[in-house]
Amino acid sequence: MSARSFLSTGKKIVAIGRNFSEHAKELGNAVPTSPFFFLKPTSSFLANGGTIEIPSGCEVHHEIELAVVMGKEARDCPASKAMDHVAGYALAIDCTARNLQMAAKKKGLPWSTSKGFDTFSPISEFIPKESIPDPSNVDLWLKVNDTFRQQGNTKDMIFSIPTLIEYVSSIMKLEVGDVIMTGTPAGVGPFKAGDVVTGGMKPGNASSDILNIKFNVADRAGLFKAPL
């Protein structure tokens, strides 16, 4: 199994929450003192160029993130050795049905519905680790209809990638092709059917983006309807 085929072979998506302090604050959440994560199904992956589907009655928000793709199994992996287990990266959007998430939080219920819809993890192709020599200095941006919504740099992450790998692997084994979404900078917001969402990433030592993503947005046809 190769990490390059993570879209079809990866077993889990580990999504880190509130890893940029300004994002935590914009949603009225406390800035965490230890890593916090939730899981997303791999069925939510959407390859670059696809169409994000908006479920009926949902206000869906974008969250641009640097994704880490695991290349070797990691269990109880110390931060000092964590990067040896990384194969590469990807640029991802963690889509969130914000109204469903807020309703679940008020009731003390899990967020799985708000995060787990099909197409709710749009993601780029695999980027070899060598293309990003310093993952703690990567510019990320996202536009909706050519208007900047999010612009940030991974240097502002509260918990580093090695720290995240140590923490997650102390709880659950990370396997080849698993993806860790490392958190989003401030500026999250809604998008709707008919919009076009684009994004890019640039290592701190690069003169231009090394990768771009583009997704159309459409209403989802199906049985789900958000409760009023």
C-alpha positions as CSV (number, residue, x, y, z in Angstrom):
1,M,0.0,0.0,0.0
2,S,1.3,3.4,-0.9
3,A,0.6,6.7,0.8
4,R,0.2,8.3,-2.7
5,S,-3.0,6.4,-3.0
6,F,-4.5,7.7,0.2
7,L,-7.7,8.8,-1.5
8,S,-8.6,5.2,-2.1
9,T,-6.6,3.3,0.6
10,G,-6.5,5.5,3.6
11,K,-8.5,4.2,6.6
12,K,-9.3,7.4,8.5
13,I,-9.2,11.1,8.6
14,V,-8.1,12.6,11.9
15,A,-9.3,16.3,12.0
16,I,-7.6,18.5,14.5
17,G,-9.9,21.2,16.0
18,R,-9.1,24.7,17.2
19,N,-5.4,24.5,16.3
20,F,-5.2,28.2,15.3
21,S,-6.1,30.5,18.2
22,E,-7.8,33.2,16.0
23,H,-10.1,30.5,14.5
24,A,-11.1,29.2,18.0
25,K,-11.9,32.8,19.0
26,E,-14.0,33.6,16.0
27,L,-16.3,30.7,16.8
28,G,-16.4,31.7,20.5
29,N,-14.4,28.6,21.6
30,A,-11.7,28.5,24.2
31,V,-8.2,28.1,22.9
32,P,-7.2,24.5,23.8
33,T,-4.3,23.6,26.1
34,S,-3.9,20.2,24.6
35,P,-4.7,18.8,21.1
36,F,-8.4,18.1,20.3
37,F,-9.5,16.0,17.4
38,F,-12.5,14.3,15.8
39,L,-12.8,11.7,13.0
40,K,-14.2,12.0,9.5
41,P,-15.1,9.1,7.2
42,T,-12.9,8.5,4.2
43,S,-16.1,8.4,2.1
44,S,-16.2,12.2,2.5
45,F,-13.0,12.6,0.4
46,L,-13.6,14.6,-2.9
47,A,-10.8,14.7,-5.4
48,N,-9.5,18.0,-6.8
49,G,-11.9,19.4,-9.4
50,G,-15.0,17.7,-8.0
51,T,-18.3,19.2,-6.8
52,I,-19.0,19.9,-3.2
53,E,-22.7,19.0,-2.4
54,I,-24.7,21.1,0.0
55,P,-27.3,19.0,2.0
56,S,-30.8,20.4,2.2
57,G,-31.2,22.9,5.0
58,C,-27.5,23.1,5.8
59,E,-25.3,26.2,6.2
60,V,-21.9,24.8,5.1
61,H,-18.6,26.5,6.0
62,H,-15.2,26.1,4.5
63,E,-12.0,25.4,6.5
64,I,-8.8,25.3,4.6
65,E,-6.1,23.1,6.1
66,L,-2.7,21.5,5.6
67,A,-3.2,17.7,5.6
68,V,-0.5,15.3,6.6
69,V,-0.4,11.9,4.9
70,M,1.1,9.1,6.9
71,G,3.7,6.9,5.3
72,K,4.6,4.5,8.1
73,E,2.5,3.0,10.9
74,A,2.8,5.0,14.1
75,R,1.7,3.9,17.6
76,D,2.9,5.6,20.7
77,C,5.3,7.6,18.4
78,P,7.3,10.3,20.2
79,A,7.3,13.8,18.6
80,S,11.1,13.4,18.1
81,K,10.5,10.6,15.6
82,A,7.1,11.6,14.2
83,M,8.3,13.1,11.0
84,D,10.0,9.8,10.0
85,H,6.4,8.5,9.7
86,V,5.2,11.2,7.3
87,A,5.1,10.5,3.6
88,G,3.8,13.8,2.4
89,Y,1.0,16.3,2.5
90,A,-2.1,17.5,0.7
91,L,-4.3,20.7,0.8
92,A,-7.7,20.0,2.2
93,I,-11.0,21.7,3.0
94,D,-12.8,20.5,6.1
95,C,-16.4,21.3,5.2
96,T,-18.8,21.8,8.2
97,A,-22.6,22.0,8.3
98,R,-22.3,24.7,10.9
99,N,-26.0,24.8,11.9
100,L,-25.9,21.1,12.6
101,Q,-22.6,21.3,14.5
102,M,-23.9,24.2,16.7
103,A,-27.1,22.3,17.5
104,A,-25.2,19.1,18.4
105,K,-22.8,21.1,20.6
106,K,-25.7,22.6,22.5
107,K,-27.1,19.2,23.2
108,G,-23.7,17.7,24.1
109,L,-23.9,15.3,21.1
110,P,-21.2,14.2,18.6
111,W,-20.5,16.3,15.5
112,S,-20.3,13.3,13.1
113,T,-23.3,14.4,11.0
114,S,-22.0,18.0,10.5
115,K,-18.6,16.8,9.3
116,G,-19.3,13.5,7.6
117,F,-21.4,14.1,4.6
118,D,-20.1,12.8,1.2
119,T,-17.9,15.4,-0.5
120,F,-17.2,17.2,2.9
121,S,-13.4,16.5,2.7
122,P,-12.3,18.1,-0.6
123,I,-8.6,17.4,-1.0
124,S,-5.7,17.8,-3.4
125,E,-3.4,15.2,-4.9
126,F,-0.5,13.8,-2.8
127,I,2.5,16.2,-2.3
128,P,5.8,14.5,-1.5
129,K,7.4,15.4,1.8
130,E,10.4,16.8,0.0
131,S,8.3,19.5,-1.6
132,I,7.6,21.1,1.8
133,P,10.8,21.1,3.7
134,D,9.3,23.1,6.6
135,P,5.6,22.3,7.2
136,S,5.6,24.8,10.1
137,N,6.0,27.6,7.5
138,V,3.4,27.1,4.8
139,D,1.0,29.8,3.4
140,L,-2.6,28.7,3.0
141,W,-5.4,30.6,1.2
142,L,-9.0,30.0,0.2
143,K,-11.2,32.1,-2.1
144,V,-15.0,31.9,-2.8
145,N,-15.8,33.3,-6.2
146,D,-12.4,35.0,-6.4
147,T,-12.8,36.7,-3.1
148,F,-10.2,35.9,-0.4
149,R,-11.9,34.3,2.7
150,Q,-8.9,32.7,4.4
151,Q,-5.2,33.6,4.4
152,G,-2.9,32.1,7.0
153,N,0.4,30.4,7.7
154,T,1.0,27.1,9.6
155,K,3.5,28.9,11.8
156,D,0.4,30.1,13.7
157,M,-0.6,26.5,14.7
158,I,-0.9,26.0,18.4
159,F,0.3,22.4,18.2
160,S,3.0,21.3,15.8
161,I,2.7,18.4,13.4
162,P,5.1,16.2,15.5
163,T,3.1,17.1,18.7
164,L,-0.1,16.1,16.9
165,I,1.3,12.8,15.7
166,E,2.5,12.0,19.2
167,Y,-0.8,12.8,20.7
168,V,-3.0,11.0,18.2
169,S,-0.8,7.9,18.1
170,S,-0.9,7.6,21.9
171,I,-4.6,7.0,21.5
172,M,-5.0,5.2,18.2
173,K,-2.6,3.6,15.7
174,L,-1.9,5.7,12.6
175,E,-1.6,3.7,9.4
176,V,-0.2,4.2,6.0
177,G,-2.5,6.5,4.0
178,D,-4.2,8.0,7.0
179,V,-4.7,11.7,6.8
180,I,-4.4,14.3,9.6
181,M,-6.1,17.6,8.9
182,T,-4.0,20.0,11.0
183,G,-6.5,22.8,11.7
184,T,-7.7,26.0,9.9
185,P,-6.8,29.7,10.2
186,A,-9.4,32.4,10.8
187,G,-11.9,33.4,8.2
188,V,-14.1,30.4,7.9
189,G,-17.5,31.2,6.5
190,P,-20.4,29.9,4.4
191,F,-20.6,29.0,0.7
192,K,-23.6,27.9,-1.4
193,A,-24.7,26.2,-4.5
194,G,-23.3,28.0,-7.6
195,D,-20.2,29.2,-5.9
196,V,-16.6,28.2,-6.9
197,V,-14.2,27.5,-4.1
198,T,-10.4,27.7,-4.8
199,G,-7.3,27.4,-2.7
200,G,-3.6,27.2,-2.7
201,M,-0.5,26.6,-0.6
202,K,3.0,27.9,-0.8
203,P,6.0,26.8,1.3
204,G,7.7,29.7,3.0
205,N,10.8,29.4,0.7
206,A,8.8,29.2,-2.5
207,S,8.1,32.1,-4.8
208,S,4.7,30.8,-5.9
209,D,2.0,28.2,-5.0
210,I,3.1,24.7,-5.4
211,L,-0.5,23.5,-5.7
212,N,-4.0,24.8,-6.3
213,I,-7.4,23.3,-5.8
214,K,-10.8,24.1,-7.4
215,F,-14.3,22.9,-6.5
216,N,-17.7,23.7,-7.8
217,V,-20.6,23.7,-5.4
218,A,-24.1,22.3,-6.0
219,D,-27.2,21.3,-3.9
220,R,-27.2,17.7,-2.9
221,A,-30.1,15.6,-4.1
222,G,-31.0,13.0,-1.5
223,L,-33.1,11.9,1.4
224,F,-31.4,14.1,4.1
225,K,-33.1,17.3,5.3
226,A,-31.8,19.3,8.2
227,P,-34.2,19.4,11.1
228,L,-35.8,22.8,11.7
